[in-house]
Amino acid sequence: MKIPENEQEQKELLRALFNVRLPWPVSQDFLAVQNAYLQDELHEKGITHLSDLKPVQDGLYLWKGDITTLECDGIVNAANSQMLGCFYPNHKWIDNAIHTYAGVQLRLDCAKLMDRQGHEEETGTAKITPAYNLPSRYVLHTVGPIVGRAVTQKDRDQLADCYRSCLELADQHGLKSLAFCCISTGEFRFPHKEAAEIAVNTVKEYRKQTSSKIEVIFNVFKEEDYDIYRKLLETDRKTER
């Protein structure tokens, strides 16, 4: 394989190789080089700290940005049932980005979890791993429902389970803050508005029922999702007043 002369093309090739690499053992020499490179990339992109954000409601935040640059206790990855990350080279979805910029250690950790479990991850459940080269401390991996021709009640219940499972797992591990991506709204085809409604309602119900103090960031990447969440959260705030 010829290595491109252009730096950006070299980075794209490296990302593609990260994406297709199976969870095989890796040398400490490689990890040292990889980690240094990923840390340089992170600082070039810039880190957003939770303290930089202002809550829309008590303990609830809305932030439009790259979740791999967010410093908080945990971020949520919209995973597939294999829980090994996206193997499609340079895919733009969140599962690919998180595994890329965390480093190959993340796929190795996930593979160990799945080997011990002995079967694919069920929809609506969650696992937790260190975040490695990401600025967050942990990654919580959850498998959202795949929508067919129309959204079913089972789809709605399973999506709510994703949020609840992640919150329970975060509280069990003492996390004080957790950033959710828009679970199942990409290739899994859950309608954006309905998914956002489930996300907000489930988080608020959980915090109320359990008296959990965990701070939750709704992370979006598209303007469409930002507008949906903003309207939902602002409407809720006015209703509560």
Backbone as CSV, one residue per row, in Angstrom:
resi,resn,N_x,N_y,N_z,CA_x,CA_y,CA_z,C_x,C_y,C_z
1,MET,0.846,-1.188,0.000,0.000,0.000,0.000,0.886,1.244,0.000
2,LYS,0.620,2.165,-0.912,1.406,3.385,-1.004,0.891,4.398,0.020
3,ILE,1.807,4.976,0.804,1.437,5.987,1.783,1.302,7.328,1.067
4,PRO,0.163,8.007,1.199,-0.023,9.297,0.513,0.991,10.334,0.982
5,GLU,1.302,11.279,0.118,2.211,12.357,0.479,1.484,13.451,1.261
6,ASN,0.194,13.645,0.985,-0.598,14.666,1.647,-0.889,14.275,3.095
7,GLU,-0.684,15.201,4.037,-0.839,14.886,5.465,-2.266,14.474,5.810
8,GLN,-3.256,15.183,5.269,-4.645,14.847,5.576,-4.993,13.463,5.051
9,GLU,-4.494,13.114,3.876,-4.740,11.785,3.315,-4.042,10.712,4.149
10,GLN,-2.873,11.047,4.712,-2.185,10.111,5.605,-3.026,9.847,6.849
11,LYS,-3.630,10.913,7.399,-4.472,10.759,8.590,-5.706,9.919,8.279
12,GLU,-6.277,10.111,7.104,-7.450,9.331,6.706,-7.092,7.857,6.543
13,LEU,-5.904,7.596,5.983,-5.451,6.217,5.842,-5.236,5.583,7.212
14,LEU,-4.618,6.325,8.128,-4.387,5.796,9.468,-5.699,5.489,10.162
15,ARG,-6.668,6.394,10.037,-7.980,6.144,10.650,-8.616,4.887,10.059
16,ALA,-8.532,4.727,8.749,-9.090,3.548,8.096,-8.443,2.267,8.632
17,LEU,-7.137,2.322,8.867,-6.431,1.149,9.396,-6.837,0.873,10.846
18,PHE,-7.020,1.930,11.637,-7.558,1.749,12.987,-8.915,1.047,12.921
19,ASN,-9.745,1.487,11.977,-11.119,0.988,11.892,-11.194,-0.491,11.548
20,VAL,-10.308,-0.967,10.684,-10.399,-2.354,10.228,-9.564,-3.305,11.073
21,ARG,-8.756,-2.766,11.982,-7.882,-3.623,12.779,-8.695,-4.465,13.753
22,LEU,-8.490,-5.764,13.717,-9.174,-6.672,14.633,-8.602,-6.534,16.044
23,PRO,-9.344,-6.968,17.056,-8.870,-6.819,18.439,-7.773,-7.820,18.806
24,TRP,-6.631,-7.651,18.155,-5.469,-8.481,18.434,-4.556,-7.776,19.436
25,PRO,-3.680,-8.524,20.107,-2.708,-7.897,21.015,-1.871,-6.859,20.281
26,VAL,-1.394,-5.881,21.025,-0.632,-4.788,20.419,0.564,-4.480,21.319
27,SER,1.649,-4.049,20.719,2.874,-3.807,21.484,2.802,-2.479,22.232
28,GLN,3.577,-2.378,23.293,3.658,-1.141,24.047,4.304,-0.030,23.209
29,ASP,5.215,-0.399,22.335,5.844,0.591,21.462,4.804,1.240,20.551
30,PHE,3.931,0.398,19.986,2.869,0.948,19.130,1.941,1.859,19.927
31,LEU,1.544,1.404,21.121,0.629,2.198,21.935,1.227,3.556,22.280
32,ALA,2.509,3.597,22.558,3.157,4.866,22.901,3.066,5.848,21.735
33,VAL,3.326,5.352,20.525,3.253,6.212,19.336,1.804,6.613,19.064
34,GLN,0.894,5.629,19.126,-0.521,5.907,18.885,-1.067,6.937,19.878
35,ASN,-0.783,6.729,21.158,-1.314,7.624,22.187,-0.807,9.053,22.015
36,ALA,0.464,9.180,21.685,1.025,10.518,21.473,0.339,11.204,20.287
37,TYR,0.124,10.446,19.231,-0.546,11.005,18.041,-1.979,11.425,18.371
38,LEU,-2.728,10.560,19.050,-4.123,10.872,19.360,-4.240,12.047,20.322
39,GLN,-3.326,12.168,21.261,-3.343,13.319,22.161,-3.048,14.611,21.414
40,ASP,-2.132,14.557,20.464,-1.855,15.733,19.630,-3.091,16.127,18.822
41,GLU,-3.755,15.133,18.252,-4.968,15.401,17.474,-6.055,16.020,18.350
42,LEU,-6.195,15.501,19.563,-7.206,16.016,20.484,-6.951,17.473,20.827
43,HIS,-5.726,17.795,21.153,-5.414,19.170,21.541,-5.494,20.121,20.350
44,GLU,-5.280,19.592,19.151,-5.441,20.422,17.957,-6.916,20.753,17.744
45,LYS,-7.790,19.776,17.987,-9.236,20.016,17.847,-9.752,20.895,18.977
46,GLY,-9.180,20.745,20.160,-9.620,21.530,21.311,-10.584,20.750,22.186
47,ILE,-10.428,20.901,23.493,-11.265,20.193,24.457,-12.327,21.139,25.006
48,THR,-13.556,20.649,25.068,-14.643,21.381,25.720,-14.869,20.770,27.092
49,HIS,-14.811,21.591,28.135,-15.006,21.116,29.505,-16.463,21.315,29.917
50,LEU,-16.945,20.439,30.751,-18.311,20.582,31.240,-18.513,21.947,31.889
51,SER,-17.488,22.431,32.557,-17.582,23.738,33.222,-17.747,24.886,32.228
52,ASP,-17.455,24.628,30.932,-17.642,25.652,29.904,-19.104,25.792,29.491
53,LEU,-19.919,24.801,29.841,-21.316,24.768,29.406,-22.240,25.339,30.467
54,LYS,-23.366,25.875,30.016,-24.386,26.371,30.931,-25.607,25.456,30.866
55,PRO,-26.149,25.052,32.013,-27.311,24.162,31.993,-28.557,24.857,31.438
56,VAL,-29.346,24.103,30.684,-30.632,24.599,30.205,-31.653,24.492,31.329
57,GLN,-31.545,23.421,32.088,-32.328,23.198,33.296,-31.371,22.707,34.374
58,ASP,-31.863,22.577,35.573,-31.024,22.091,36.661,-30.474,20.703,36.330
59,GLY,-29.161,20.624,36.146,-28.502,19.349,35.880,-28.617,18.839,34.462
60,LEU,-29.233,19.615,33.560,-29.411,19.184,32.172,-28.780,20.201,31.224
61,TYR,-27.963,19.711,30.288,-27.247,20.567,29.350,-27.571,20.152,27.914
62,LEU,-27.411,21.094,27.008,-27.512,20.811,25.579,-26.262,21.368,24.924
63,TRP,-25.573,20.515,24.166,-24.316,20.940,23.548,-24.194,20.359,22.152
64,LYS,-23.898,21.205,21.188,-23.678,20.788,19.806,-22.173,20.775,19.555
65,GLY,-21.634,19.587,19.326,-20.200,19.484,19.103,-19.743,18.045,18.989
66,ASP,-18.447,17.888,18.900,-17.809,16.577,18.729,-17.647,15.919,20.099
67,ILE,-18.383,14.849,20.343,-18.388,14.207,21.666,-17.008,13.653,22.037
68,THR,-16.163,13.409,21.043,-14.816,12.894,21.341,-13.897,13.987,21.882
69,THR,-14.394,15.220,21.952,-13.599,16.312,22.509,-14.197,16.843,23.808
70,LEU,-15.195,16.165,24.351,-15.884,16.639,25.550,-15.287,16.008,26.805
71,GLU,-14.884,16.857,27.736,-14.348,16.368,29.001,-15.472,16.325,30.044
72,CYS,-15.878,15.115,30.393,-16.851,14.879,31.463,-16.575,13.471,31.981
73,ASP,-17.347,13.003,32.906,-17.038,11.680,33.475,-17.274,10.548,32.477
74,GLY,-18.351,10.634,31.706,-18.639,9.554,30.774,-19.358,10.052,29.541
75,ILE,-19.112,9.391,28.415,-19.858,9.659,27.189,-20.502,8.355,26.732
76,VAL,-21.627,8.470,26.048,-22.361,7.288,25.600,-22.103,7.046,24.123
77,ASN,-21.779,5.811,23.802,-21.558,5.387,22.426,-22.756,4.578,21.939
78,ALA,-23.265,4.941,20.773,-24.339,4.166,20.141,-23.694,2.983,19.422
79,ALA,-23.659,1.853,20.090,-22.919,0.689,19.605,-23.815,-0.258,18.810
80,ASN,-23.178,-1.254,18.175,-23.947,-2.340,17.580,-23.866,-3.557,18.502
81,SER,-24.578,-4.599,18.181,-24.701,-5.736,19.095,-23.392,-6.491,19.293
82,GLN,-22.428,-6.341,18.357,-21.116,-6.963,18.537,-20.280,-6.210,19.567
83,MET,-20.579,-4.939,19.763,-19.910,-4.080,20.746,-18.419,-3.894,20.462
84,LEU,-18.006,-4.049,19.225,-16.584,-3.949,18.892,-16.249,-2.692,18.116
85,GLY,-17.208,-1.809,17.930,-16.957,-0.607,17.157,-17.245,-0.830,15.683
86,CYS,-17.141,0.243,14.938,-17.447,0.208,13.504,-16.203,-0.185,12.707
87,PHE,-16.332,-1.216,11.876,-15.214,-1.692,11.062,-15.196,-1.071,9.662
88,TYR,-16.152,-0.167,9.386,-16.223,0.455,8.058,-15.231,1.609,8.007
89,PRO,-14.235,1.567,7.120,-13.177,2.584,7.115,-13.707,4.012,6.959
90,ASN,-13.300,4.874,7.906,-13.627,6.298,7.860,-15.122,6.598,7.878
91,HIS,-15.897,5.689,8.452,-17.332,5.931,8.584,-17.539,7.140,9.484
92,LYS,-18.554,7.948,9.210,-18.738,9.211,9.915,-19.582,9.087,11.181
93,TRP,-20.125,7.897,11.467,-20.997,7.774,12.631,-20.196,7.709,13.928
94,ILE,-20.893,7.901,15.016,-20.255,8.108,16.317,-19.471,6.884,16.798
95,ASP,-19.954,5.681,16.513,-19.267,4.470,16.956,-17.864,4.413,16.370
96,ASN,-17.740,4.820,15.118,-16.439,4.841,14.458,-15.536,5.901,15.074
97,ALA,-16.089,7.100,15.289,-15.279,8.201,15.820,-14.764,7.895,17.222
98,ILE,-15.631,7.377,18.082,-15.228,7.093,19.458,-14.125,6.040,19.492
99,HIS,-14.277,4.977,18.727,-13.251,3.931,18.715,-11.953,4.437,18.079
100,THR,-12.063,5.283,17.071,-10.864,5.824,16.440,-10.038,6.638,17.416
101,TYR,-10.682,7.598,18.075,-9.929,8.563,18.876,-9.694,8.105,20.313
102,ALA,-10.336,7.024,20.723,-9.974,6.403,21.999,-8.701,5.584,21.832
103,GLY,-8.531,4.992,20.637,-7.384,4.133,20.377,-7.782,2.669,20.323
104,VAL,-6.865,1.837,19.870,-7.180,0.423,19.657,-7.460,-0.306,20.968
105,GLN,-7.048,0.275,22.096,-7.306,-0.355,23.400,-8.805,-0.520,23.649
106,LEU,-9.600,0.411,23.123,-11.044,0.348,23.384,-11.657,-0.897,22.758
107,ARG,-11.284,-1.207,21.526,-11.803,-2.417,20.879,-11.315,-3.665,21.603
108,LEU,-10.081,-3.636,22.081,-9.553,-4.772,22.839,-10.360,-4.995,24.112
109,ASP,-10.682,-3.913,24.831,-11.478,-4.018,26.050,-12.874,-4.563,25.757
110,CYS,-13.482,-4.029,24.708,-14.827,-4.487,24.338,-14.820,-5.963,23.963
111,ALA,-13.772,-6.391,23.255,-13.673,-7.800,22.857,-13.573,-8.700,24.086
112,LYS,-12.822,-8.263,25.103,-12.716,-9.047,26.338,-14.064,-9.147,27.037
113,LEU,-14.797,-8.033,27.080,-16.129,-8.044,27.695,-17.053,-9.017,26.975
114,MET,-17.007,-8.987,25.650,-17.907,-9.844,24.868,-17.493,-11.310,24.949
115,ASP,-16.199,-11.563,25.024,-15.734,-12.947,25.187,-16.236,-13.530,26.507
116,ARG,-16.154,-12.738,27.564,-16.636,-13.204,28.872,-18.151,-13.408,28.851
117,GLN,-18.847,-12.523,28.136,-20.304,-12.617,28.099,-20.773,-13.811,27.277
118,GLY,-20.080,-14.080,26.181,-20.395,-15.254,25.374,-21.526,-15.094,24.391
119,HIS,-22.093,-13.916,24.272,-23.153,-13.672,23.293,-23.218,-12.187,22.990
120,GLU,-23.905,-11.829,21.904,-24.000,-10.428,21.516,-24.784,-9.631,22.558
121,GLU,-24.540,-8.344,22.577,-25.215,-7.473,23.537,-26.684,-7.296,23.155
122,GLU,-27.534,-7.348,24.154,-28.966,-7.186,23.906,-29.310,-5.711,23.771
123,THR,-30.329,-5.432,22.991,-30.794,-4.063,22.806,-31.298,-3.499,24.134
124,GLY,-30.894,-2.257,24.420,-31.361,-1.589,25.627,-30.467,-1.750,26.839
125,THR,-29.418,-2.546,26.727,-28.481,-2.745,27.836,-27.230,-1.903,27.605
126,ALA,-26.298,-1.947,28.559,-25.110,-1.103,28.436,-23.902,-1.743,29.096
127,LYS,-22.731,-1.383,28.612,-21.451,-1.782,29.180,-20.599,-0.526,29.378
128,ILE,-19.612,-0.620,30.267,-18.739,0.523,30.533,-17.277,0.117,30.385
129,THR,-16.489,1.002,29.784,-15.048,0.793,29.621,-14.325,2.115,29.895
130,PRO,-13.015,2.041,30.147,-12.242,3.287,30.185,-12.305,3.983,28.822
131,ALA,-12.017,5.278,28.799,-12.092,6.056,27.556,-10.737,6.218,26.877
132,TYR,-9.671,5.808,27.546,-8.313,5.848,27.008,-7.917,7.248,26.530
133,ASN,-7.787,7.488,25.230,-7.268,8.763,24.758,-8.324,9.858,24.599
134,LEU,-9.546,9.573,24.962,-10.582,10.600,24.947,-10.484,11.431,26.227
135,PRO,-10.988,12.648,26.229,-10.920,13.472,27.438,-11.889,13.048,28.534
136,SER,-12.897,12.261,28.207,-13.792,11.719,29.230,-13.091,10.574,29.963
137,ARG,-13.637,10.192,31.109,-13.029,9.100,31.886,-13.504,7.732,31.387
138,TYR,-14.768,7.657,30.991,-15.354,6.373,30.605,-16.180,6.514,29.328
139,VAL,-16.358,5.370,28.661,-17.313,5.260,27.562,-18.362,4.225,27.973
140,LEU,-19.625,4.589,27.854,-20.715,3.646,28.096,-21.288,3.260,26.740
141,HIS,-21.306,1.978,26.455,-21.726,1.470,25.152,-23.134,0.886,25.279
142,THR,-24.057,1.354,24.456,-25.418,0.826,24.505,-25.916,0.547,23.097
143,VAL,-26.742,-0.477,22.958,-27.265,-0.888,21.654,-28.712,-0.431,21.534
144,GLY,-28.949,0.492,20.640,-30.297,1.002,20.439,-31.107,0.135,19.489
145,PRO,-32.430,0.339,19.466,-33.298,-0.437,18.568,-33.117,-0.026,17.109
146,ILE,-33.255,-1.003,16.226,-33.228,-0.754,14.780,-34.673,-0.685,14.303
147,VAL,-35.062,0.451,13.770,-36.457,0.670,13.371,-36.696,0.093,11.981
148,GLY,-37.816,-0.587,11.846,-38.209,-1.138,10.553,-39.021,-0.117,9.761
149,ARG,-40.157,-0.549,9.244,-40.976,0.358,8.433,-41.615,1.453,9.274
150,ALA,-41.923,1.145,10.513,-42.534,2.131,11.408,-42.073,1.864,12.828
151,VAL,-42.077,2.905,13.651,-41.673,2.763,15.046,-42.732,1.986,15.810
152,THR,-42.300,0.975,16.553,-43.224,0.171,17.362,-43.072,0.560,18.837
153,GLN,-44.007,0.098,19.660,-43.892,0.364,21.094,-42.666,-0.325,21.668
154,LYS,-42.321,-1.474,21.110,-41.112,-2.164,21.554,-39.883,-1.309,21.279
155,ASP,-39.852,-0.652,20.113,-38.740,0.243,19.791,-38.642,1.363,20.829
156,ARG,-39.776,1.946,21.158,-39.803,3.047,22.134,-39.306,2.571,23.500
157,ASP,-39.792,1.405,23.920,-39.391,0.878,25.227,-37.904,0.561,25.268
158,GLN,-37.396,-0.007,24.186,-35.974,-0.359,24.149,-35.083,0.889,24.121
159,LEU,-35.528,1.935,23.443,-34.737,3.169,23.436,-34.702,3.781,24.832
160,ALA,-35.840,3.780,25.505,-35.871,4.273,26.891,-34.959,3.430,27.774
161,ASP,-34.933,2.115,27.527,-34.050,1.221,28.295,-32.585,1.600,28.113
162,CYS,-32.212,2.033,26.903,-30.823,2.444,26.651,-30.429,3.580,27.588
163,TYR,-31.276,4.582,27.667,-30.969,5.733,28.522,-30.955,5.333,29.993
164,ARG,-31.923,4.524,30.375,-32.008,4.107,31.781,-30.821,3.226,32.164
165,SER,-30.451,2.302,31.297,-29.327,1.400,31.580,-28.031,2.188,31.744
166,CYS,-27.823,3.181,30.900,-26.606,3.993,30.992,-26.581,4.814,32.278
167,LEU,-27.714,5.378,32.647,-27.780,6.173,33.875,-27.532,5.299,35.099
168,GLU,-28.137,4.114,35.112,-27.923,3.198,36.244,-26.461,2.795,36.347
169,LEU,-25.852,2.478,35.204,-24.452,2.061,35.181,-23.539,3.214,35.615
170,ALA,-23.862,4.407,35.167,-23.066,5.570,35.546,-23.136,5.810,37.048
171,ASP,-24.326,5.711,37.613,-24.472,5.906,39.059,-23.747,4.803,39.840
172,GLN,-23.807,3.579,39.337,-23.129,2.468,40.013,-21.623,2.692,40.076
173,HIS,-21.072,3.358,39.073,-19.620,3.592,39.010,-19.233,4.981,39.513
174,GLY,-20.171,5.685,40.094,-19.852,6.959,40.715,-19.617,8.113,39.767
175,LEU,-20.130,8.023,38.544,-19.961,9.123,37.599,-20.859,10.286,38.002
176,LYS,-20.334,11.491,37.875,-21.078,12.699,38.225,-21.676,13.392,37.001
177,SER,-21.192,13.034,35.817,-21.703,13.646,34.586,-21.670,12.621,33.454
178,LEU,-22.645,12.737,32.555,-22.772,11.767,31.469,-23.331,12.468,30.237
179,ALA,-22.663,12.279,29.098,-23.099,12.883,27.837,-23.712,11.816,26.939
180,PHE,-24.950,12.052,26.535,-25.654,11.141,25.633,-25.589,11.654,24.205
181,CYS,-25.278,10.761,23.272,-25.461,11.062,21.858,-26.928,10.791,21.503
182,CYS,-27.277,11.017,20.245,-28.658,10.774,19.791,-28.786,9.300,19.384
183,ILE,-29.040,8.452,20.351,-29.035,7.000,20.147,-30.089,6.576,19.122
184,SER,-29.672,5.730,18.189,-30.537,5.077,17.190,-31.061,5.987,16.089
185,THR,-30.653,7.260,16.055,-31.222,8.163,15.049,-30.434,8.174,13.738
186,GLY,-29.311,7.467,13.694,-28.527,7.413,12.467,-28.981,6.263,11.591
187,GLU,-28.102,5.293,11.425,-28.419,4.149,10.562,-29.525,3.267,11.144
188,PHE,-29.820,3.432,12.431,-30.881,2.624,13.048,-32.260,3.236,12.843
189,ARG,-32.314,4.439,12.245,-33.519,5.029,11.652,-34.634,5.417,12.641
190,PHE,-34.299,5.682,13.891,-35.331,6.156,14.809,-35.602,7.631,14.491
191,PRO,-36.863,8.035,14.327,-37.173,9.441,14.015,-36.596,10.386,15.078
192,HIS,-35.982,11.450,14.650,-35.225,12.328,15.543,-36.081,12.940,16.645
193,LYS,-37.231,13.465,16.299,-38.044,14.160,17.296,-38.547,13.198,18.359
194,GLU,-39.049,12.058,17.937,-39.571,11.096,18.903,-38.439,10.542,19.775
195,ALA,-37.276,10.316,19.191,-36.125,9.831,19.969,-35.723,10.856,21.024
196,ALA,-35.729,12.132,20.657,-35.374,13.188,21.602,-36.388,13.267,22.743
197,GLU,-37.652,13.123,22.426,-38.691,13.148,23.463,-38.488,12.015,24.459
198,ILE,-38.179,10.837,23.950,-37.924,9.686,24.823,-36.691,9.932,25.672
199,ALA,-35.656,10.485,25.062,-34.405,10.752,25.780,-34.633,11.713,26.948
200,VAL,-35.262,12.839,26.671,-35.482,13.854,27.704,-36.399,13.331,28.800
201,ASN,-37.493,12.692,28.408,-38.446,12.187,29.406,-37.830,11.106,30.289
202,THR,-37.061,10.208,29.686,-36.454,9.117,30.452,-35.422,9.647,31.439
203,VAL,-34.592,10.572,30.991,-33.575,11.150,31.875,-34.229,11.884,33.041
204,LYS,-35.240,12.680,32.750,-35.894,13.450,33.814,-36.611,12.532,34.805
205,GLU,-37.267,11.496,34.287,-37.961,10.542,35.165,-36.961,9.799,36.048
206,TYR,-35.840,9.399,35.467,-34.832,8.671,36.237,-34.289,9.538,37.358
207,ARG,-33.918,10.770,37.037,-33.356,11.653,38.056,-34.372,11.923,39.173
208,LYS,-35.637,12.031,38.796,-36.674,12.294,39.791,-36.941,11.071,40.660
209,GLN,-37.062,9.907,40.023,-37.404,8.678,40.759,-36.275,8.212,41.661
210,THR,-35.042,8.407,41.244,-33.895,7.895,42.004,-33.208,8.967,42.849
211,SER,-33.620,10.230,42.658,-32.947,11.368,43.313,-31.480,11.453,42.907
212,SER,-31.175,10.945,41.730,-29.803,10.992,41.220,-29.392,12.431,40.939
213,LYS,-28.155,12.752,41.270,-27.615,14.088,41.043,-26.739,14.148,39.798
214,ILE,-26.719,13.060,39.035,-25.858,13.025,37.860,-26.264,14.119,36.874
215,GLU,-25.277,14.844,36.376,-25.526,15.878,35.383,-25.502,15.239,33.997
216,VAL,-26.479,15.598,33.164,-26.639,14.958,31.857,-26.496,15.999,30.753
217,ILE,-25.646,15.662,29.787,-25.456,16.509,28.619,-26.078,15.806,27.421
218,PHE,-27.021,16.464,26.764,-27.550,15.948,25.504,-26.655,16.493,24.403
219,ASN,-25.875,15.612,23.819,-24.916,16.006,22.793,-25.506,15.757,21.411
220,VAL,-25.471,16.779,20.569,-25.970,16.655,19.204,-24.880,17.101,18.240
221,PHE,-24.993,16.655,17.014,-24.012,17.037,16.001,-24.673,17.819,14.861
222,LYS,-25.985,17.620,14.695,-26.713,18.278,13.615,-27.565,19.423,14.160
223,GLU,-27.720,20.460,13.343,-28.549,21.598,13.735,-29.991,21.174,13.957
224,GLU,-30.457,20.211,13.153,-31.823,19.693,13.302,-32.051,19.161,14.712
225,ASP,-31.117,18.382,15.211,-31.256,17.814,16.548,-31.135,18.885,17.632
226,TYR,-30.254,19.848,17.398,-30.104,20.933,18.376,-31.426,21.679,18.549
227,ASP,-32.081,21.990,17.447,-33.355,22.706,17.509,-34.428,21.879,18.215
228,ILE,-34.454,20.581,17.949,-35.445,19.704,18.584,-35.242,19.684,20.096
229,TYR,-34.021,19.442,20.542,-33.738,19.373,21.978,-33.936,20.729,22.658
230,ARG,-33.539,21.785,21.982,-33.687,23.122,22.575,-35.159,23.423,22.854
231,LYS,-36.016,23.132,21.882,-37.445,23.389,22.063,-38.022,22.511,23.171
232,LEU,-37.620,21.254,23.210,-38.115,20.338,24.251,-37.719,20.806,25.644
233,LEU,-36.456,21.148,25.805,-35.945,21.527,27.126,-36.473,22.890,27.566
234,GLU,-36.597,23.817,26.623,-37.127,25.134,26.980,-38.612,25.068,27.301
235,THR,-39.351,24.215,26.579,-40.778,24.035,26.868,-40.965,23.425,28.244
236,ASP,-40.135,22.431,28.563,-40.198,21.789,29.889,-39.918,22.800,30.999
237,ARG,-38.939,23.664,30.756,-38.553,24.638,31.775,-39.694,25.620,32.044
238,LYS,-40.378,26.063,30.974,-41.496,26.978,31.140,-42.657,26.299,31.846
239,THR,-42.882,25.015,31.532,-43.979,24.263,32.173,-43.726,24.114,33.657
240,GLU,-42.449,23.840,34.028,-42.117,23.656,35.433,-42.287,24.938,36.243
241,ARG,-42.071,26.069,35.583,-42.235,27.349,36.274,-43.721,27.609,36.561
